[in-house]
Amino acid sequence: MVYQVASTLAVNGDRLSAMIRQLAQLGKLPNGGVQRLAFSPEDCHARALVRRWMVEAGMTVTIDEAGNMIGRYAGRFPDAPPLVTGSHIDTVPNAGHYDGTYGVLAGIEAVNTLSAQGRHLDHPIEVIVFADEERTMVGCKAIAGKLLPDPKLYRSRDGEPIQTCLERVGGDWDIIQHARRTPESMAAFVELHVEQGPVLDMMEKQIGVVTGIVGQRRYWITVEGQSSHAGTTPMQMRQDALVAAAQVVLAINQVGHQPGDQVATVGRMDLHPNVPNSIPGRVEMSLDLRDLSSNRLDDLLAEIQQAINTIAANTGTRISMAQRLDNDPAPANSHIQNAIAQVCEDLNLSHCHLPSRASHDAQEISRVTDMGMIFVPSANGISHSELEYTSPEDCANGANVLLHTLMRLDQHYRSPKAITAMTRS
C-alpha cells in the first residue's frame, strides 16, 4: 500500500499555540521566561495540565516507575507496538517557552487532530513526557535500561533524593527497572523539537530532518606550571600555566575548525592563584567535543592529545586530561529520515538535513527502537533563554510534519495482524 498524504488533515495551529502559551504561565519568570525545574511544584502543576489535555484528546494516561507520563491513543490493532513521540516539560533555570514543551504539546495536538475525525492508525500512538530531561535524564535512561544503580547520581538540582522526587510524581525508584522498554514494545520513536541552533533560521528552511544526535566527550584538562612573583621572575625563566593553557585553547579551537561536523569547546577555566601579581601555576579547564562518529571523536582526541604533548614540552608544564563524560552518537534511522523528508515534499515545506549537536531524550530511546527527529527553526538560534522563540507558523508546520510522519510510519511498521487483515480485505 502506498501512503497518500491526506491534504485536508492538518493540526489546529491556534490550539497548539494556546497550549504553549498556557503552559508557559506555570513557572513564569518576571523577564518573560520560564523556570519549571523537574519535580518542583511548577513541574507537578504542568504535569497535571498536560495530563488533562491528553485525556481530552482521547488518550489514557499512565505514569511509569521512572516518573514518565505516557498518554496512549488506541490503534486499530491494540496488540501492535505503539508509534511513540514526546519530549519533556521540565526546564533549565531560565528557559523559554518551547524547548521540550513544544514536542510534547505537538504530539498531543497530532492526536487531537486524529481524534476529532474519529480516526485511528493501525498502531497505537504514545506521547511521552520524559522525566527530568534537563538534568539527569532519569526518565529516558530508565526506559533505555541505562540507569546506574546509585540513586545519589540522580538527585534534584537542590539535592533532594531521587526517591522522594519520583514518589511525588507517581514513580518508584525501588522498582524503577520495570520502566525499561524492549525493542518489541515500540515500533519507532520520533521526537519533534525546536532546533536550539541557528542553522534553519540562517538557511531559511522550514523543517530540519535530523541525521543523528552527536556523541559527546567531555574532559577536564589540568595544566601545572610554577607559580612565582610576576615582577621578579624573568620571562624566559617562567613556567606559566596560563600561557600553556591559552595555547591549548587555540589548539582545540583549530581542531574544531577542521572540515567536518565536529565542534570543540573550552567553556570553563579556573586558574590559581588568580591574583594580579602572581604567575599562574595551575589552570583547570573543560573540553567539550561532539561529532556524529565515534571513530571521528577518537581521531580528534588523538590530535588534541598530540598538540597538548607538544605544548607541555615547549612551555615546561605538565598537562593531563581526565574524562568526565562519554555519550555515544545516536544516528537517526534512515527510513524515518526519508519519511520525514517525503512528508515535507508532500506538504510543500522547505527542508534540509542536519545533525543535532544537543542531547535529547531521543538519544537514549534510540538504544531501544528506530529513532528520528524533526527540527523547526529557533529565531536567531537562541534557546535556554527568555528570548527563545519559534513562530506559530513554524510550530504548526512541525506538528503537521509529525502527524503525517506518524501516518506514513504506520504503514511501514506493519504488525502481523494488520498484514493479515489487509490480505483478507
KETOR-928100 format. One record per residue (C-alpha): residue number from 1; y, x, z. Coordinates in steps of 0.25 Angstrom, whole numbers, plus 5000, padded with zeros to 4 digits. Example, Ala and Ser with C-alpha at 12.3 -4.5 7.8 and 13.67 -1.06 7.14 Angstrom:
BEGIN
{pos=1; yy=4982; xx=5049; zz=5031} .
{pos=2; yy=4996; xx=5055; zz=5029} .
This chain:
BEGIN
{pos=1; yy=5000; xx=5000; zz=5000} .
{pos=2; yy=5014; xx=5006; zz=4996} .
{pos=3; yy=5025; xx=5004; zz=5006} .
{pos=4; yy=5036; xx=4995; zz=5001} .
{pos=5; yy=5049; xx=4996; zz=5008} .
{pos=6; yy=5054; xx=4983; zz=5014} .
{pos=7; yy=5068; xx=4983; zz=5009} .
{pos=8; yy=5072; xx=4971; zz=5017} .
{pos=9; yy=5066; xx=4977; zz=5030} .
{pos=10; yy=5077; xx=4984; zz=5038} .
{pos=11; yy=5081; xx=4986; zz=5052} .
{pos=12; yy=5093; xx=4980; zz=5059} .
{pos=13; yy=5103; xx=4991; zz=5060} .
{pos=14; yy=5113; xx=4983; zz=5068} .
{pos=15; yy=5102; xx=4980; zz=5078} .
{pos=16; yy=5097; xx=4995; zz=5079} .
{pos=17; yy=5112; xx=4999; zz=5081} .
{pos=18; yy=5114; xx=4989; zz=5092} .
{pos=19; yy=5101; xx=4994; zz=5099} .
{pos=20; yy=5106; xx=5009; zz=5098} .
{pos=21; yy=5120; xx=5005; zz=5104} .
{pos=22; yy=5114; xx=4996; zz=5115} .
{pos=23; yy=5104; xx=5007; zz=5119} .
{pos=24; yy=5116; xx=5017; zz=5120} .
{pos=25; yy=5122; xx=5009; zz=5131} .
{pos=26; yy=5111; xx=5014; zz=5140} .
{pos=27; yy=5115; xx=5027; zz=5145} .
{pos=28; yy=5129; xx=5027; zz=5138} .
{pos=29; yy=5138; xx=5038; zz=5142} .
{pos=30; yy=5153; xx=5037; zz=5142} .
{pos=31; yy=5154; xx=5046; zz=5130} .
{pos=32; yy=5146; xx=5036; zz=5122} .
{pos=33; yy=5133; xx=5044; zz=5123} .
{pos=34; yy=5120; xx=5040; zz=5130} .
{pos=35; yy=5113; xx=5046; zz=5141} .
{pos=36; yy=5099; xx=5040; zz=5143} .
{pos=37; yy=5090; xx=5051; zz=5149} .
{pos=38; yy=5075; xx=5048; zz=5149} .
{pos=39; yy=5070; xx=5039; zz=5161} .
{pos=40; yy=5085; xx=5037; zz=5166} .
{pos=41; yy=5089; xx=5023; zz=5169} .
{pos=42; yy=5097; xx=5023; zz=5156} .
{pos=43; yy=5084; xx=5026; zz=5149} .
{pos=44; yy=5076; xx=5016; zz=5156} .
{pos=45; yy=5086; xx=5005; zz=5152} .
{pos=46; yy=5086; xx=5009; zz=5138} .
{pos=47; yy=5071; xx=5008; zz=5138} .
{pos=48; yy=5071; xx=4994; zz=5143} .
{pos=49; yy=5081; xx=4990; zz=5132} .
{pos=50; yy=5073; xx=4997; zz=5121} .
{pos=51; yy=5060; xx=4990; zz=5127} .
{pos=52; yy=5067; xx=4977; zz=5125} .
{pos=53; yy=5071; xx=4980; zz=5111} .
{pos=54; yy=5057; xx=4984; zz=5108} .
{pos=55; yy=5051; xx=4971; zz=5114} .
{pos=56; yy=5062; xx=4963; zz=5106} .
{pos=57; yy=5057; xx=4970; zz=5093} .
{pos=58; yy=5043; xx=4965; zz=5095} .
{pos=59; yy=5037; xx=4977; zz=5102} .
{pos=60; yy=5028; xx=4978; zz=5114} .
{pos=61; yy=5033; xx=4989; zz=5123} .
{pos=62; yy=5025; xx=4999; zz=5132} .
{pos=63; yy=5028; xx=5012; zz=5140} .
{pos=64; yy=5018; xx=5023; zz=5139} .
{pos=65; yy=5015; xx=5033; zz=5150} .
{pos=66; yy=5026; xx=5043; zz=5145} .
{pos=67; yy=5037; xx=5032; zz=5146} .
{pos=68; yy=5037; xx=5030; zz=5131} .
{pos=69; yy=5041; xx=5016; zz=5128} .
{pos=70; yy=5033; xx=5010; zz=5116} .
{pos=71; yy=5037; xx=4998; zz=5108} .
{pos=72; yy=5025; xx=4993; zz=5099} .
{pos=73; yy=5027; xx=4983; zz=5088} .
{pos=74; yy=5014; xx=4977; zz=5083} .
{pos=75; yy=5008; xx=4981; zz=5070} .
{pos=76; yy=4998; xx=4972; zz=5061} .
{pos=77; yy=4987; xx=4981; zz=5065} .
{pos=78; yy=4988; xx=4983; zz=5080} .
{pos=79; yy=4978; xx=4994; zz=5081} .
{pos=80; yy=4985; xx=5003; zz=5071} .
{pos=81; yy=4993; xx=5014; zz=5077} .
{pos=82; yy=5007; xx=5012; zz=5078} .
{pos=83; yy=5019; xx=5018; zz=5070} .
{pos=84; yy=5028; xx=5024; zz=5080} .
{pos=85; yy=5042; xx=5026; zz=5081} .
{pos=86; yy=5053; xx=5029; zz=5092} .
{pos=87; yy=5061; xx=5039; zz=5099} .
{pos=88; yy=5068; xx=5040; zz=5113} .
{pos=89; yy=5079; xx=5033; zz=5120} .
{pos=90; yy=5082; xx=5043; zz=5131} .
{pos=91; yy=5094; xx=5053; zz=5128} .
{pos=92; yy=5099; xx=5066; zz=5132} .
{pos=93; yy=5111; xx=5066; zz=5142} .
{pos=94; yy=5122; xx=5064; zz=5132} .
{pos=95; yy=5116; xx=5057; zz=5120} .
{pos=96; yy=5120; xx=5048; zz=5108} .
{pos=97; yy=5114; xx=5034; zz=5104} .
{pos=98; yy=5104; xx=5038; zz=5094} .
{pos=99; yy=5095; xx=5050; zz=5098} .
{pos=100; yy=5081; xx=5044; zz=5100} .
{pos=101; yy=5086; xx=5030; zz=5103} .
{pos=102; yy=5088; xx=5027; zz=5088} .
{pos=103; yy=5074; xx=5030; zz=5085} .
{pos=104; yy=5069; xx=5020; zz=5096} .
{pos=105; yy=5078; xx=5009; zz=5092} .
{pos=106; yy=5076; xx=5010; zz=5077} .
{pos=107; yy=5061; xx=5009; zz=5080} .
{pos=108; yy=5063; xx=4996; zz=5087} .
{pos=109; yy=5072; xx=4991; zz=5076} .
{pos=110; yy=5062; xx=4994; zz=5066} .
{pos=111; yy=5052; xx=4986; zz=5074} .
{pos=112; yy=5063; xx=4975; zz=5075} .
{pos=113; yy=5064; xx=4974; zz=5060} .
{pos=114; yy=5049; xx=4972; zz=5058} .
{pos=115; yy=5048; xx=4962; zz=5070} .
{pos=116; yy=5060; xx=4954; zz=5064} .
{pos=117; yy=5051; xx=4951; zz=5052} .
{pos=118; yy=5038; xx=4950; zz=5059} .
{pos=119; yy=5033; xx=4962; zz=5052} .
{pos=120; yy=5023; xx=4971; zz=5058} .
{pos=121; yy=5018; xx=4984; zz=5052} .
{pos=122; yy=5003; xx=4987; zz=5051} .
{pos=123; yy=5005; xx=4997; zz=5063} .
{pos=124; yy=5012; xx=4994; zz=5076} .
{pos=125; yy=5025; xx=5001; zz=5078} .
{pos=126; yy=5029; xx=5008; zz=5091} .
{pos=127; yy=5043; xx=5012; zz=5095} .
{pos=128; yy=5042; xx=5023; zz=5106} .
{pos=129; yy=5053; xx=5026; zz=5116} .
{pos=130; yy=5049; xx=5040; zz=5120} .
{pos=131; yy=5052; xx=5045; zz=5134} .
{pos=132; yy=5061; xx=5056; zz=5137} .
{pos=133; yy=5063; xx=5062; zz=5123} .
{pos=134; yy=5076; xx=5069; zz=5127} .
{pos=135; yy=5070; xx=5078; zz=5138} .
{pos=136; yy=5055; xx=5079; zz=5140} .
{pos=137; yy=5049; xx=5070; zz=5128} .
{pos=138; yy=5039; xx=5065; zz=5138} .
{pos=139; yy=5036; xx=5053; zz=5130} .
{pos=140; yy=5033; xx=5059; zz=5117} .
{pos=141; yy=5026; xx=5071; zz=5123} .
{pos=142; yy=5017; xx=5061; zz=5131} .
{pos=143; yy=5013; xx=5053; zz=5118} .
{pos=144; yy=5010; xx=5066; zz=5111} .
{pos=145; yy=5002; xx=5072; zz=5123} .
{pos=146; yy=5011; xx=5083; zz=5124} .
{pos=147; yy=5015; xx=5081; zz=5139} .
{pos=148; yy=5014; xx=5093; zz=5148} .
{pos=149; yy=5007; xx=5089; zz=5162} .
{pos=150; yy=5019; xx=5094; zz=5171} .
{pos=151; yy=5028; xx=5082; zz=5174} .
{pos=152; yy=5039; xx=5091; zz=5178} .
{pos=153; yy=5041; xx=5095; zz=5164} .
{pos=154; yy=5046; xx=5080; zz=5161} .
{pos=155; yy=5056; xx=5078; zz=5172} .
{pos=156; yy=5068; xx=5070; zz=5168} .
{pos=157; yy=5081; xx=5077; zz=5166} .
{pos=158; yy=5085; xx=5075; zz=5180} .
{pos=159; yy=5072; xx=5080; zz=5186} .
{pos=160; yy=5065; xx=5066; zz=5188} .
{pos=161; yy=5050; xx=5067; zz=5187} .
{pos=162; yy=5044; xx=5062; zz=5175} .
{pos=163; yy=5034; xx=5054; zz=5183} .
{pos=164; yy=5046; xx=5046; zz=5188} .
{pos=165; yy=5053; xx=5045; zz=5175} .
{pos=166; yy=5041; xx=5039; zz=5168} .
{pos=167; yy=5038; xx=5029; zz=5179} .
{pos=168; yy=5052; xx=5024; zz=5177} .
{pos=169; yy=5049; xx=5020; zz=5162} .
{pos=170; yy=5035; xx=5016; zz=5163} .
{pos=171; yy=5027; xx=5029; zz=5161} .
{pos=172; yy=5018; xx=5037; zz=5169} .
{pos=173; yy=5017; xx=5052; zz=5170} .
{pos=174; yy=5003; xx=5051; zz=5177} .
{pos=175; yy=4997; xx=5045; zz=5164} .
{pos=176; yy=5007; xx=5050; zz=5154} .
{pos=177; yy=4995; xx=5056; zz=5146} .
{pos=178; yy=4992; xx=5041; zz=5142} .
{pos=179; yy=5005; xx=5041; zz=5133} .
{pos=180; yy=4998; xx=5051; zz=5124} .
{pos=181; yy=4996; xx=5045; zz=5110} .
{pos=182; yy=4985; xx=5048; zz=5100} .
{pos=183; yy=4987; xx=5050; zz=5085} .
{pos=184; yy=4979; xx=5037; zz=5083} .
{pos=185; yy=4990; xx=5029; zz=5092} .
{pos=186; yy=5001; xx=5032; zz=5082} .
{pos=187; yy=5002; xx=5030; zz=5067} .
{pos=188; yy=5014; xx=5038; zz=5065} .
{pos=189; yy=5028; xx=5041; zz=5072} .
{pos=190; yy=5042; xx=5040; zz=5066} .
{pos=191; yy=5054; xx=5043; zz=5074} .
{pos=192; yy=5068; xx=5039; zz=5070} .
{pos=193; yy=5079; xx=5048; zz=5075} .
{pos=194; yy=5093; xx=5052; zz=5073} .
{pos=195; yy=5093; xx=5066; zz=5067} .
{pos=196; yy=5101; xx=5072; zz=5078} .
{pos=197; yy=5106; xx=5083; zz=5068} .
{pos=198; yy=5116; xx=5084; zz=5056} .
{pos=199; yy=5107; xx=5084; zz=5044} .
{pos=200; yy=5106; xx=5070; zz=5040} .
{pos=201; yy=5121; xx=5068; zz=5043} .
{pos=202; yy=5125; xx=5080; zz=5035} .
{pos=203; yy=5116; xx=5077; zz=5023} .
{pos=204; yy=5120; xx=5062; zz=5023} .
{pos=205; yy=5105; xx=5058; zz=5024} .
{pos=206; yy=5102; xx=5044; zz=5030} .
{pos=207; yy=5087; xx=5048; zz=5035} .
{pos=208; yy=5080; xx=5061; zz=5039} .
{pos=209; yy=5066; xx=5062; zz=5036} .
{pos=210; yy=5061; xx=5071; zz=5047} .
{pos=211; yy=5051; xx=5082; zz=5043} .
{pos=212; yy=5048; xx=5086; zz=5057} .
{pos=213; yy=5053; xx=5090; zz=5071} .
{pos=214; yy=5055; xx=5105; zz=5072} .
{pos=215; yy=5047; xx=5113; zz=5082} .
{pos=216; yy=5056; xx=5119; zz=5093} .
{pos=217; yy=5054; xx=5132; zz=5100} .
{pos=218; yy=5063; xx=5136; zz=5112} .
{pos=219; yy=5065; xx=5149; zz=5119} .
{pos=220; yy=5073; xx=5155; zz=5130} .
{pos=221; yy=5078; xx=5169; zz=5126} .
{pos=222; yy=5081; xx=5179; zz=5137} .
{pos=223; yy=5090; xx=5191; zz=5133} .
{pos=224; yy=5090; xx=5202; zz=5144} .
{pos=225; yy=5100; xx=5213; zz=5144} .
{pos=226; yy=5108; xx=5220; zz=5155} .
{pos=227; yy=5120; xx=5214; zz=5162} .
{pos=228; yy=5131; xx=5224; zz=5165} .
{pos=229; yy=5146; xx=5225; zz=5166} .
{pos=230; yy=5154; xx=5220; zz=5154} .
{pos=231; yy=5165; xx=5230; zz=5156} .
{pos=232; yy=5157; xx=5243; zz=5159} .
{pos=233; yy=5145; xx=5243; zz=5150} .
{pos=234; yy=5147; xx=5249; zz=5136} .
{pos=235; yy=5144; xx=5240; zz=5125} .
{pos=236; yy=5133; xx=5250; zz=5120} .
{pos=237; yy=5126; xx=5250; zz=5133} .
{pos=238; yy=5125; xx=5235; zz=5135} .
{pos=239; yy=5112; xx=5226; zz=5135} .
{pos=240; yy=5120; xx=5213; zz=5133} .
{pos=241; yy=5110; xx=5201; zz=5133} .
{pos=242; yy=5121; xx=5192; zz=5127} .
{pos=243; yy=5123; xx=5201; zz=5115} .
{pos=244; yy=5108; xx=5201; zz=5113} .
{pos=245; yy=5107; xx=5186; zz=5115} .
{pos=246; yy=5118; xx=5184; zz=5105} .
{pos=247; yy=5110; xx=5191; zz=5094} .
{pos=248; yy=5098; xx=5183; zz=5098} .
{pos=249; yy=5106; xx=5170; zz=5096} .
{pos=250; yy=5111; xx=5175; zz=5082} .
{pos=251; yy=5096; xx=5179; zz=5078} .
{pos=252; yy=5091; xx=5165; zz=5082} .
{pos=253; yy=5103; xx=5159; zz=5074} .
{pos=254; yy=5099; xx=5167; zz=5062} .
{pos=255; yy=5084; xx=5163; zz=5063} .
{pos=256; yy=5089; xx=5148; zz=5063} .
{pos=257; yy=5097; xx=5150; zz=5051} .
{pos=258; yy=5085; xx=5155; zz=5042} .
{pos=259; yy=5081; xx=5146; zz=5031} .
{pos=260; yy=5073; xx=5134; zz=5037} .
{pos=261; yy=5074; xx=5122; zz=5046} .
{pos=262; yy=5073; xx=5130; zz=5059} .
{pos=263; yy=5084; xx=5130; zz=5070} .
{pos=264; yy=5086; xx=5141; zz=5080} .
{pos=265; yy=5096; xx=5139; zz=5092} .
{pos=266; yy=5101; xx=5146; zz=5105} .
{pos=267; yy=5106; xx=5135; zz=5113} .
{pos=268; yy=5107; xx=5141; zz=5127} .
{pos=269; yy=5111; xx=5154; zz=5132} .
{pos=270; yy=5113; xx=5159; zz=5147} .
{pos=271; yy=5118; xx=5173; zz=5150} .
{pos=272; yy=5118; xx=5182; zz=5162} .
{pos=273; yy=5126; xx=5185; zz=5170} .
{pos=274; yy=5136; xx=5177; zz=5161} .
{pos=275; yy=5149; xx=5184; zz=5167} .
{pos=276; yy=5161; xx=5189; zz=5158} .
{pos=277; yy=5160; xx=5204; zz=5163} .
{pos=278; yy=5145; xx=5206; zz=5162} .
{pos=279; yy=5136; xx=5209; zz=5150} .
{pos=280; yy=5125; xx=5198; zz=5149} .
{pos=281; yy=5112; xx=5203; zz=5154} .
{pos=282; yy=5103; xx=5191; zz=5151} .
{pos=283; yy=5104; xx=5180; zz=5141} .
{pos=284; yy=5095; xx=5168; zz=5140} .
{pos=285; yy=5095; xx=5158; zz=5128} .
{pos=286; yy=5088; xx=5147; zz=5121} .
{pos=287; yy=5081; xx=5147; zz=5108} .
{pos=288; yy=5078; xx=5134; zz=5101} .
{pos=289; yy=5070; xx=5136; zz=5088} .
{pos=290; yy=5066; xx=5124; zz=5079} .
{pos=291; yy=5058; xx=5122; zz=5066} .
{pos=292; yy=5048; xx=5113; zz=5059} .
{pos=293; yy=5038; xx=5124; zz=5058} .
{pos=294; yy=5031; xx=5131; zz=5070} .
{pos=295; yy=5028; xx=5143; zz=5061} .
{pos=296; yy=5043; xx=5144; zz=5057} .
{pos=297; yy=5046; xx=5143; zz=5072} .
{pos=298; yy=5037; xx=5155; zz=5075} .
{pos=299; yy=5043; xx=5163; zz=5064} .
{pos=300; yy=5057; xx=5160; zz=5068} .
{pos=301; yy=5054; xx=5164; zz=5083} .
{pos=302; yy=5048; xx=5177; zz=5078} .
{pos=303; yy=5061; xx=5180; zz=5070} .
{pos=304; yy=5069; xx=5177; zz=5083} .
{pos=305; yy=5060; xx=5186; zz=5092} .
{pos=306; yy=5061; xx=5197; zz=5082} .
{pos=307; yy=5076; xx=5196; zz=5082} .
{pos=308; yy=5076; xx=5196; zz=5097} .
{pos=309; yy=5068; xx=5208; zz=5098} .
{pos=310; yy=5078; xx=5216; zz=5089} .
{pos=311; yy=5090; xx=5211; zz=5097} .
{pos=312; yy=5084; xx=5215; zz=5110} .
{pos=313; yy=5081; xx=5229; zz=5105} .
{pos=314; yy=5095; xx=5230; zz=5099} .
{pos=315; yy=5102; xx=5225; zz=5112} .
{pos=316; yy=5093; xx=5231; zz=5123} .
{pos=317; yy=5090; xx=5218; zz=5128} .
{pos=318; yy=5077; xx=5211; zz=5131} .
{pos=319; yy=5075; xx=5197; zz=5125} .
{pos=320; yy=5064; xx=5187; zz=5128} .
{pos=321; yy=5060; xx=5173; zz=5123} .
{pos=322; yy=5053; xx=5162; zz=5131} .
{pos=323; yy=5048; xx=5150; zz=5124} .
{pos=324; yy=5053; xx=5137; zz=5131} .
{pos=325; yy=5049; xx=5126; zz=5120} .
{pos=326; yy=5039; xx=5125; zz=5109} .
{pos=327; yy=5039; xx=5112; zz=5101} .
{pos=328; yy=5030; xx=5111; zz=5088} .
{pos=329; yy=5037; xx=5106; zz=5076} .
{pos=330; yy=5033; xx=5091; zz=5072} .
{pos=331; yy=5032; xx=5089; zz=5057} .
{pos=332; yy=5034; xx=5075; zz=5052} .
{pos=333; yy=5023; xx=5068; zz=5045} .
{pos=334; yy=5025; xx=5069; zz=5030} .
{pos=335; yy=5021; xx=5055; zz=5027} .
{pos=336; yy=5031; xx=5050; zz=5037} .
{pos=337; yy=5041; xx=5059; zz=5031} .
{pos=338; yy=5038; xx=5053; zz=5017} .
{pos=339; yy=5038; xx=5039; zz=5023} .
{pos=340; yy=5052; xx=5041; zz=5029} .
{pos=341; yy=5057; xx=5047; zz=5016} .
{pos=342; yy=5052; xx=5036; zz=5007} .
{pos=343; yy=5058; xx=5025; zz=5016} .
{pos=344; yy=5071; xx=5032; zz=5015} .
{pos=345; yy=5069; xx=5031; zz=5000} .
{pos=346; yy=5066; xx=5016; zz=5001} .
{pos=347; yy=5078; xx=5013; zz=5009} .
{pos=348; yy=5087; xx=5022; zz=5001} .
{pos=349; yy=5091; xx=5031; zz=5013} .
{pos=350; yy=5094; xx=5046; zz=5010} .
{pos=351; yy=5085; xx=5055; zz=5018} .
{pos=352; yy=5081; xx=5070; zz=5020} .
{pos=353; yy=5070; xx=5077; zz=5027} .
{pos=354; yy=5074; xx=5086; zz=5039} .
{pos=355; yy=5067; xx=5091; zz=5052} .
{pos=356; yy=5070; xx=5086; zz=5066} .
{pos=357; yy=5075; xx=5098; zz=5074} .
{pos=358; yy=5076; xx=5090; zz=5087} .
{pos=359; yy=5064; xx=5085; zz=5095} .
{pos=360; yy=5059; xx=5071; zz=5095} .
{pos=361; yy=5048; xx=5062; zz=5100} .
{pos=362; yy=5042; xx=5063; zz=5086} .
{pos=363; yy=5039; xx=5078; zz=5088} .
{pos=364; yy=5029; xx=5074; zz=5099} .
{pos=365; yy=5024; xx=5062; zz=5093} .
{pos=366; yy=5021; xx=5070; zz=5080} .
{pos=367; yy=5009; xx=5076; zz=5088} .
{pos=368; yy=5003; xx=5063; zz=5089} .
{pos=369; yy=5005; xx=5056; zz=5075} .
{pos=370; yy=5012; xx=5057; zz=5062} .
{pos=371; yy=5027; xx=5058; zz=5064} .
{pos=372; yy=5040; xx=5056; zz=5056} .
{pos=373; yy=5055; xx=5056; zz=5060} .
{pos=374; yy=5067; xx=5049; zz=5053} .
{pos=375; yy=5081; xx=5054; zz=5056} .
{pos=376; yy=5094; xx=5047; zz=5054} .
{pos=377; yy=5108; xx=5055; zz=5054} .
{pos=378; yy=5115; xx=5059; zz=5066} .
{pos=379; yy=5130; xx=5059; zz=5063} .
{pos=380; yy=5135; xx=5074; zz=5063} .
{pos=381; yy=5121; xx=5078; zz=5068} .
{pos=382; yy=5125; xx=5074; zz=5083} .
{pos=383; yy=5115; xx=5070; zz=5093} .
{pos=384; yy=5113; xx=5070; zz=5108} .
{pos=385; yy=5127; xx=5067; zz=5109} .
{pos=386; yy=5136; xx=5055; zz=5111} .
{pos=387; yy=5141; xx=5058; zz=5097} .
{pos=388; yy=5127; xx=5055; zz=5091} .
{pos=389; yy=5128; xx=5044; zz=5080} .
{pos=390; yy=5119; xx=5038; zz=5069} .
{pos=391; yy=5125; xx=5027; zz=5061} .
{pos=392; yy=5120; xx=5013; zz=5062} .
{pos=393; yy=5116; xx=5014; zz=5047} .
{pos=394; yy=5108; xx=5027; zz=5049} .
{pos=395; yy=5101; xx=5021; zz=5061} .
{pos=396; yy=5097; xx=5009; zz=5053} .
{pos=397; yy=5093; xx=5018; zz=5041} .
{pos=398; yy=5084; xx=5026; zz=5050} .
{pos=399; yy=5078; xx=5013; zz=5057} .
{pos=400; yy=5075; xx=5007; zz=5043} .
{pos=401; yy=5068; xx=5020; zz=5039} .
{pos=402; yy=5060; xx=5020; zz=5051} .
{pos=403; yy=5056; xx=5005; zz=5049} .
{pos=404; yy=5051; xx=5008; zz=5035} .
{pos=405; yy=5045; xx=5021; zz=5038} .
{pos=406; yy=5036; xx=5014; zz=5048} .
{pos=407; yy=5033; xx=5003; zz=5038} .
{pos=408; yy=5029; xx=5014; zz=5028} .
{pos=409; yy=5021; xx=5022; zz=5038} .
{pos=410; yy=5014; xx=5008; zz=5042} .
{pos=411; yy=5007; xx=5009; zz=5028} .
{pos=412; yy=5004; xx=5024; zz=5029} .
{pos=413; yy=4997; xx=5024; zz=5042} .
{pos=414; yy=4987; xx=5013; zz=5039} .
{pos=415; yy=4978; xx=5008; zz=5050} .
{pos=416; yy=4963; xx=5005; zz=5046} .
{pos=417; yy=4965; xx=4991; zz=5049} .
{pos=418; yy=4977; xx=4990; zz=5041} .
{pos=419; yy=4970; xx=4996; zz=5029} .
{pos=420; yy=4958; xx=4987; zz=5031} .
{pos=421; yy=4968; xx=4975; zz=5031} .
{pos=422; yy=4975; xx=4980; zz=5018} .
{pos=423; yy=4962; xx=4981; zz=5011} .
{pos=424; yy=4957; xx=4967; zz=5015} .
{pos=425; yy=4970; xx=4961; zz=5010} .
